[in-house]
Amino acid sequence: MPNTPTKGRLRPQTNTDTEFFWEGTRRHKLLVQSCSACHTIRHPPGPACPHCHSLEWESKELSGRGRLYSYTVVHHPLPPGFEEPVIVAVVELDEGIRMVSNVVDIEADSLKIDEPLQVTFVDQDEGWTAPLFGRM
């Protein structure tokens, strides 16, 4: 995949709230928190439900399908591991939450807001997996 580095990207920081998400990506699954009390799904992960304030949650696997909500192209400075401009996007997932990621295998000038996207998982040489989005 063009501009989909597998080496040199910075490993995301993890903590007790985000560890499940990165373990899911390693298994090529897109997981989010689902409140055990009110069943509200949320991303990014956090210790408490923003709706009912419950501290109890479980992970829920999402479809990985969504639509391009917004994007920008980073030309300079390039993030570590990238050799050409990077598309940073907000993807609105079919389940109703938004996620920030990179768009791959698409030229920036051909992107259209609201176009369908699908998650793809790219294993990194440093031992983590990046959830990225491309055309369906």
C-alpha positions as CSV (number, residue, x, y, z in Angstrom):
1,M,0.0,0.0,0.0
2,P,1.4,3.4,-0.9
3,N,2.3,5.6,2.0
4,T,1.5,2.9,4.5
5,P,4.7,2.6,6.5
6,T,5.3,-0.6,8.5
7,K,8.5,0.7,10.1
8,G,9.4,3.9,12.0
9,R,6.0,5.1,13.1
10,L,5.8,6.1,16.7
11,R,4.2,3.5,18.9
12,P,1.0,4.9,20.6
13,Q,1.1,5.3,24.3
14,T,-1.2,2.9,26.2
15,N,-2.7,2.8,29.6
16,T,-5.3,0.7,31.4
17,D,-8.1,2.5,29.5
18,T,-6.6,2.0,26.0
19,E,-4.8,-1.3,26.3
20,F,-7.8,-3.3,25.1
21,F,-8.1,-1.1,21.9
22,W,-4.5,-1.8,20.9
23,E,-4.7,-5.5,21.8
24,G,-7.8,-5.6,19.5
25,T,-6.0,-3.9,16.6
26,R,-3.2,-6.5,17.0
27,R,-5.9,-9.1,16.4
28,H,-7.2,-7.0,13.5
29,K,-10.4,-6.1,15.4
30,L,-11.7,-2.6,15.9
31,L,-12.9,-2.4,19.5
32,V,-14.5,0.4,21.5
33,Q,-15.8,0.7,25.0
34,S,-19.5,0.0,25.7
35,C,-21.0,1.2,29.0
36,S,-22.3,-1.8,30.9
37,A,-25.0,0.4,32.5
38,C,-26.5,2.4,29.6
39,H,-24.8,0.6,26.6
40,T,-23.4,3.9,25.2
41,I,-20.4,3.2,23.0
42,R,-17.4,5.6,23.3
43,H,-14.1,6.5,21.7
44,P,-11.6,7.5,22.6
45,P,-11.6,5.2,25.7
46,G,-11.8,6.6,29.2
47,P,-12.4,5.5,32.7
48,A,-16.1,6.6,33.0
49,C,-19.1,6.8,30.7
50,P,-19.7,10.4,29.7
51,H,-23.5,9.7,29.6
52,C,-24.2,8.0,32.9
53,H,-20.8,8.2,34.7
54,S,-20.6,4.4,35.2
55,L,-17.2,3.0,35.7
56,E,-18.2,-0.4,34.3
57,W,-17.6,-1.2,30.6
58,E,-17.0,-4.0,28.2
59,S,-15.4,-4.0,24.7
60,K,-17.5,-4.1,21.6
61,E,-16.3,-4.9,18.1
62,L,-17.3,-2.5,15.4
63,S,-17.9,-3.2,11.7
64,G,-15.0,-0.9,10.7
65,R,-17.2,0.7,8.1
66,G,-17.8,4.4,8.0
67,R,-17.7,7.7,6.1
68,L,-15.2,10.4,5.7
69,Y,-16.3,13.2,8.0
70,S,-13.3,15.5,7.6
71,Y,-9.6,15.4,6.7
72,T,-6.4,17.4,6.3
73,V,-3.1,16.6,4.5
74,V,0.1,17.0,6.4
75,H,2.9,18.0,4.1
76,H,5.6,19.2,6.4
77,P,7.0,18.1,8.7
78,L,6.2,14.5,7.8
79,P,5.5,12.2,10.8
80,P,8.2,9.6,11.5
81,G,7.9,6.6,9.1
82,F,6.2,8.5,6.3
83,E,7.8,9.4,3.0
84,E,5.0,11.4,1.4
85,P,2.2,13.6,2.7
86,V,-0.1,12.0,5.2
87,I,-3.9,12.2,5.1
88,V,-5.2,12.6,8.6
89,A,-9.0,12.0,8.8
90,V,-12.0,11.9,11.0
91,V,-14.1,8.9,10.1
92,E,-17.7,8.7,11.3
93,L,-18.2,5.0,11.8
94,D,-21.5,3.3,11.0
95,E,-22.1,2.8,14.7
96,G,-22.2,6.6,15.3
97,I,-18.9,7.5,16.8
98,R,-15.9,9.3,15.2
99,M,-12.3,8.1,15.0
100,V,-9.2,9.9,14.0
101,S,-6.9,7.9,11.7
102,N,-5.0,7.9,8.4
103,V,-6.5,7.4,5.0
104,V,-4.4,5.1,2.7
105,D,-4.4,4.0,-0.9
106,I,-6.3,7.2,-2.0
107,E,-4.9,10.3,-3.6
108,A,-5.9,13.3,-1.4
109,D,-7.3,15.3,-4.4
110,S,-9.8,12.5,-5.1
111,L,-11.2,12.3,-1.6
112,K,-14.8,13.3,-1.1
113,I,-16.4,14.2,2.2
114,D,-19.0,11.5,3.1
115,E,-17.5,8.8,0.9
116,P,-17.5,5.3,2.3
117,L,-14.4,4.0,4.0
118,Q,-13.4,0.7,5.6
119,V,-10.8,0.0,8.2
120,T,-7.7,-2.0,7.3
121,F,-5.0,-3.1,9.8
122,V,-1.3,-2.7,9.1
123,D,1.1,-4.6,11.3
124,Q,4.1,-2.5,12.2
125,D,7.7,-3.9,12.5
126,E,7.9,-2.5,16.1
127,G,5.2,-4.8,17.3
128,W,1.9,-2.9,17.1
129,T,-0.9,-2.6,14.5
130,A,-2.2,0.6,13.0
131,P,-5.9,0.8,12.2
132,L,-6.1,2.8,8.9
133,F,-9.0,3.5,6.5
134,G,-9.3,3.1,2.7
135,R,-12.0,2.9,0.1
136,M,-14.5,0.0,0.4
